[in-house]
């Protein structure tokens, strides 16, 4: 077996922070090492340090890889928060990046590993989980990037960093940034490039991401919520490594600056910024040395099923004290539960004396899970706001229905998808409510999701909108009409629930159905009330 026909898999867990500086000038290219790696894969998990994962039973795959292959015990991040660390991994410095702002704000005008690979004619590709399509130039997906109530996207450019580098803002480099599901196809077809940048989404990189999965907890192995995040990320890591090491070419075959320097020397590329400081930055040669040993495929291990309990606490109701007013607008005293964060994210006015608002809050009673995101609602009677109880729907978010006097858990169609998320709803009448959002299929692609509630009839139809035509040109929005009764979808989390399943018999007799999504450029047709409608292209 040829020593050069080998692949390097570097798993980076960013969580222990150490700051370093210096920005040396560029040096001439280093000669490629004899017996170099043909393929390099970098998979990044984050927000957990060495002691949070090594020896943690919630991360059996990461521990098995560390035991079987090796681990850098003194590998540190170089800054905080996330984005400057990803920039350092590819650029050799954090430059002026010190926040998670959009890449077009945190611009880096300097050479990078990516530009060096391009100039050397060495192939590369970024496999980004949650990316809707190749060449996507947004800073997040899906929905808005952050919001109220507590809401994060799955893909975030702050965990990518290629877009920060102005030398990569060209069509060719954009086209090499693809959804992660392309990795399996490339591995099967033997079309994997030399350098592979693999970034899981915020549910699978141990970050936490409501409403798509539970939020982050307290690292260290004692918080069930955080342990579940570690287990979910570890399970996905095991799957990725098994796919990579199971590819046909595999059998044939310390800090961020140290890893970058190792990759540069492997491909014979010039040093960048801090990787040129050879007196302080050393390559990870002992860990990634080409030894000529036989390659072996990794078999992923089962991760433990860790519940994230979320009891429904009884929180004292308080009222906000801000009474500021300007330009005819005045801040109203709003009810809040406990002393933690309370956020209202949607409001509907049926009349001047009948207004409803829904959102979420973070509990803070001793018996509660203080990392959970729980639902809350309030009603305005024309004179004052009052907190209204909502049923216990478990952690994060779910779908609720208001009948004018109380809130109930509503049954929504359970589709054969990874997740179905509703963002907006409008009630044309008490028996005619439309909700829109996204659905993510089992292979990770996105499609438009439209659901309809007719007050009595169950039903389920298939969406005709795919990721190719839907999310790119037909973003979710409000259905036509004006609200006449309070009904808001609060997106459901299809996995990881410890309280009860996300879809179940409703506490009312009313049911939702899955409607047909309109292709881009369609006309909104006439519709018979109470029946699902197919959209026709215009």
N, C-alpha and C positions, 0 to 999 in steps of 0.2 A: 504494500500500500504506500502510495506517495505521501510523504510528509506534508507537502504543500496542499494536498486536497483535504483540508480540514476546515472546520468552522468554529468560530468563537461565539459563545453565548454569555453576555455580561448582563447580570440582573442587578439593577441599581435600586436601592431603597433609600430615598431621601428623607431624612428625619432628624439626624443629629447635626446641629449647625456649628460651623466654625468660620470665621471671617478671615480672608487673606487678601492682599492687594498686589501691587507691582504690575506693570504693563510693559514688558520688554519689547524691543523691536523684533520684527520677523527675521528668521534665520533661513538659510538655504535648505532645500529639501534634504531629508535624511534618507539614506539608502534603505530600501525595503529589506526586512530581515529575511535571511534564507530560511525556507520552510515556513513561510507566512500563511496566515489563514485566508482562504478564498472567500469566506462569508463571515461577517460579524453581525450579531444581533444584539441590540441594546433594548431591554425591556425595563420600563421605569415604574416602580410603585412608590408611594410617598406617605409622608406624615407619620411614619413610625421608624424609630431608631433601632439600633442593633439589639438592645436589651428588650425591645418591644416584640421582636419577632423570633430571634434565635432562642430556641428552647421553649417557644410558645406552642402548646398543642393545637392552637387554632390555625397554625401555619405549617402543616406537615410537609407540604411540597417544597417550600422554601428551605426548611430545615434539612430535608433529604438532599436537595441540591447542594447546600452548603457542606453537608457531611461527605457526600460522594465526590464532589468536584473541588470545592475550596471556597473560602470566604475571606474578604479583606476586613480584618477586625479593626482597622484604624482608618476607615474610609469616612470622610465627613463632607457634609454639604458646605457651601461657601457663603451662603447668605440666607435671608428670609425676606419675603415669603417665597412662593413656588417659582415664579417666572424667572427671576435672576439666576436660579440654579440651572434651569433648562438652557438658558442662554449661555451660561458658563460651560455646560457640557459640550456645546457645539462651537462656541466662540473663543474659549480659553480665558474669558474674563466676564465679569458681570457688567462691564462698561458703566453706563449711567443708569442701568435698570435697577430699580429698588422697590418696585411695586408690581402688582398683578394687572396693571392697566393694559388697554388694548395694544396690540403690536404696532399699530400705526402711531401710537403715542410713545411707546418704548422702542424707538428705532435704533438700530445698531448699524452704523456705517463703517464696516470693517470686514476683512476676510473671515471666513469660517471654515469649519470642516466641510460643510456642504459645498462652498465655492471651490475649495481645494480639490474635492472629489470631482466636481464638474470639470475643472481645468486639467486634471490628470486623466480624464476619460474613464473614471472608475464609477461603476453603476451604483445607484443607491435608491432607496424608496422609503417613505414614511408610511407606516400602517397605523392609522389613527381610528380607534374605536369611537363610534358615535358620529363620525363624519358622514354627512348625507350623500356625498358623491365626490369623485375625484376632482381636485382643483378647487374645492370649496374655499372661499376667501373670507368668510365670516369669522367673527371672534368666538362664536359659540353656536351650539345646536343641541336640541331644538328650543324653540320659544325664546323668550328674552333671556339675556345673559345672567342676570340676577334680578330678584324682584321681591315683591311683597304680596302675599306672605312669603316666608322663607322659601326661595325657589332658585335652584341652580340648573344649568344645562348639563348634558352628558359630555359632549365634546367641548373643550375650551382651548383656545389658542395659547393661553398662558402656560399650558403643559406641552406645547409643541416647540415653540421658539424658532422654527425655521422662518416663519413669517416676520419675526423681528429683524432678521438679517436682510438689509436692503439689497444685498448682492443676490438674494434668492427671489426677489419679487419680479419674476419673469415667467412666461407661460410654461416653459419646460420644467422649471422647478415646482410650480404649482401642480402640474400634471402628475408629478411623482408623489404627491401627497394623496393617499387613497384610503377608503374605508378598510378597516382591519379584516373584513371578511375576504378581501382579495388575497390575504396572506396564504390561506389554505389552498386556494386555487393555484397560486404561484408555486407553492411547495410541491403540489401534485404534478404540476407541469414542468418543474425543473427550471423555472424562470426567475428564481430568487436573485436579487442583485447582490453586490459585494457587501454593501453596508445597509443595514436594516434598522430603522428607528421605530420601535413598537411602543405605542402609548395607549394604555387602557383608558376607558372613560372614568368619570369620577365615582361611579358605583363599583368599579373593578380595580381601582388602583389604591384602595384603602383610604380614600379621601372622605367619602360620604357625600350624599347628593339628594336631599329631599327636593321634589316629591317622588323621584324615581327610585330611591332606596333610602334607608335610614340615614340619619345624619351622624357625624363623627361623635365619638364619646371621649372617654379618658383613656389614653394608651397605658399599657403596662400589664395587661392580662387579667384585671379584676372587674372591668366594666363589661357586662354582657353585650351592650350595644356596640362597643368598640371591638370586642372579640368577634362579633358577627361580621363586621366590616373586614377584619383581618382574614376571616375564614373565606368570605366571598372572593376577596382579592387573591388569596392563595389558591383557591380552586381554579380561578381563571388562569393564573400563572402556570399551574400544573398542566392545564389544557394546552396553553401556548407552547410550553417547552416540549410537551409530548408531540405536538404537530411538527415542530421544528426538527427535533431529534429523530422523528420517525420518517423524515423525508429521505429519498433515495440518495441524495448527495451526501447526507450526514454519514452514512455508513461507509461511503467512499472517502470519504474524507478523513498618599492615598487620600485622594479626594477626586472631585470631578476632573481636575486638571490631570491627575495621574491616569485616569481612564482615557481621557482624550489623547494624551501623549502616547499611550499604548496603541490606540487605534491609528494614530498618525504614523508611528514607526512601522506598524504592520504593513501599511500601504505605501510607505516611502514618501510621506507628505511632509511639508514644512511645518515647523512648530507655529503656534499662535499664542500671542500674549503671554500668559503665565506658564504655558507649557515650554516656553523657551528658557525659562529659569531652571536649568538642569541642576543647579546647586541645591534648590529647594524642592523641585518637583521630580519625582522618580517614576518611571513606568512600572506597571504592575506585572513585571516580568515573571517573578516566581509563581504568581497566580495563573497567568495565561501563557506560560511557556509552551511551545510546541514540542511535545515529548516523543511523538511517534506511537503512543499507546493507541490501542484499538478504540474506535468510537463506539458508543453504545446508546441505544434509545432510552429515553426516560419514560417510565410508566407513572402517570399521575396517581397520587394517593387520595383517598377519600378524606374530605375535611369534616370535622364534627358539625353536627346541627346545633347551633347555638341560638337559643331564644333570646329575644330582646324584649323583656317584659315591659309593659307600659300601663300600669294601673291608672284608672281614671280618678284623679285626686279631687277632693273638695277644696277649691281655692277661694279665699276671700275676695269679694268684689270691691274694687276701688275705682275711683274716677280720676281722670286726668285733670290737672290743675291749670294748664295753659288756657288763658282766655284772650289771647291776642286777636286783634281784628285790623283789617286794612282793605280798602277798596270795595267795601260792601260785603266782604267775606269775614266770618268770625269763627274761631276755633270753638267747637262745642265740647262740653264735658262728656267724654266717652268712657264707657265701662271697660275695665281691664281686670283680668284674673291674676291674682297673686302679684308678686313684685318683679317677675321676669318680663321678657319681651312679649308684647301683644301687638299684632298687626292685622288690620282689616284690609283685605285685598279685593273685594268686590262689593258693590252696593246696587240695590234696585229700589226705585221709588214707585209704589203703586198709586199713592196719593200723597198730598202734603202731610197727612197724618198717619201714613202707613209706609214706612221705609225700613228695609232690612239690609244688614251688612254681615258678611262672613269673613273669616280669616283664621289665624292660628295663634297659639301662645305657647310659651315654654313654661312648664310647671316648675314650682320651686318648693313644694312641701316636702318634708323629710321622706315620706313614703313614696314619692313619685320618682319616675325616671326623668331626671332634669335635662337629659339630652334629647328627649322625645319632642316631636312637634304635634300638638293636639289641636283639634278644631274648636272654634268659638264662634258665636254669633250674637248679634245685638239688634234691637228693634227700636225705632223712633216713632212715637205716637203724636208727633206734632209739637210736643212740649219738651220731652226729654228722652234720652237714650236709656235703654234697659238691657242688661245682659240676659240672654235667653238660653236655657240649657240645650245642649245637643247630645245625641246618643253616643255611647262609647263605641267608636269605630276603630279603635286601636291606634298605634303610632302613625305618624305622618298624616296621610290624607286619604279621603274616601269620597263617595258620592252621597250627598244628602238631598232630601226633598222636603220643602216646607209647604204645609197645607194651609197656612194662614194663622195657625194657632200653635203649632209645634213642629219640630224637626224630626224626620225619620230617616233611617238608612234605606236607600233605594237600591233595588237590584238592577244591575246593568249587565248587558251581554258579555259573557266571558268568551273571548275570541282566542284562536290558536296563535297567539303572538307572545312576544317577550313582555310587552307592556302596552296598555291602552290608556292614553292620557287626554282628558278633556280640559280645555282651557277656558271656554266661554260658552254661555248658554243664554237663550232668550225664550220667554214664555209668551206666545201669541194669545193663548187662552189657557184655562185650567186643564185642558185636554190636548194642548198642542204646544209642546216644548221641544226646541232644537238645541243640540249641543255639538260643538266642533272641537277638534284637537288632532292629535297624532296617534298613529299606531306604529309600533316597531315590530317587524316580523321576526321569526326565529333566526333568520340569517343576518339580522342587524339592519336591514334596509327599512326606510321610513315610507309611510303612506298617510294620506289624509284620512281622518276618522270623523264620521258624522253619525250621531245617534239621535233618534226621535222618540218622544214619549207621547202616547195618545190617551193616556188616562186609564186604559183598561187592557189593551191588546198586547200580548207578548209577541215577539218576532225577532228574526235575525236574518239579515241579508249580508252579502259580501261586498266589500268595497272594490270599485273598479280603478281606483287611483293608486299608481305605483310610485316608488321613490323617484323614478326618472321623470315623471310628469307632475307629481303632486307637490311635494315640499319645495321644489325649486321655483315653481311659478304660481302655486296656488296655496299660499300660506293660510293657516287657520285664522278665522275671524268671526265676528258675530253673525249669526243668522239674521235674515231680514225680519223687521217688525219691531214692536216696542214691548217692553216687559209689562205684563199685567198681573203676574203673580210671582212670588219669590221662589226660584228654583235654580240653584247653582250646582254645577258639577265640581266636586273637589276631587282631583285625580286619584285613581286607585293604584296602590302598589301591589303587583301581582305575586310577589315572592317575599319571603322573609317575614311574614306576619306571624306573631306569636299569640295574638288575641283571638282572632277568628278569620275565616276566609274573606277575601275582599269582595266576593260576590256571593250572595245568599238570598233566600226568600225575603222579599221586602216586608217591612213592617206596615206597608200600605198595600192596597190592591192594585196599585198602578205600576206599570212596567215600561221599561225602555226597550227599543229595538235598534238594531244597527242599520243605518241607511246607506244608500249608494252615494259615493263621492262624485262630484262633478269634475270632469277633465278640465284642464286649463282652457279658458276662452269660451266656456259654456254659458248658455242662457239659463236663467232661473225659470223653470216652466210653471205652468198652472198646476195646481195640486188639489186633489180631493182631500178635505180635512180627515184626519184620523188614519191615513194610509201612507205608507212609505212611497217615495217617488223616485223614479230613475231620471237622471239628468241627461239632456241631449246636447251634443256638441253643436256650437253655433258657427 
